[in-house]
Amino acid sequence: QVQLVESGGGLVQAGGSLRLSCIASGRRFTRNVMGWFRQAPGKQRELVATITSGGSTNYADSVKGRFTISRVYAKNTVYLEMNSLKPEDTAVYYCVAGDTGSYDYWGQGTQVTVSS
């Protein structure tokens, strides 16, 4: 059984930074892609960033230049460094794992709140 556990969310002022972490547990965890989605109240879930086992990254236009995704493959861990945060980044952030376009593992979510 694979579980994704996120940490690092919280409350921060606009312009501040947060770092989210996600650890995948399970002896047979072998997913090519890990990443982050987010969902704000009343809005659709949005893909924020992904990273492959080879290190290729992809970002939503709204976070390019501000967020950085990284991965320690041997530790089944993925990070999301978020800088220059804006109130519109406020959302529940979910860690995901799977293959491109198909994510079969989801974390429980961590709240990020950016105050203006």
PyMOL commands that set and color helices and strands:
alter all, ss='L'
color gray80, all
select helices_A, chain A and resi 73-75+87-89
alter helices_A, ss='H'
color red, helices_A
select strands_A, chain A and resi 3-7+10-13+18-25+33-39+46-52+57-59+67-72+77-82+91-99+102-106+110-115
alter strands_A, ss='S'
color yellow, strands_A
deselect
rebuild
show_as cartoon
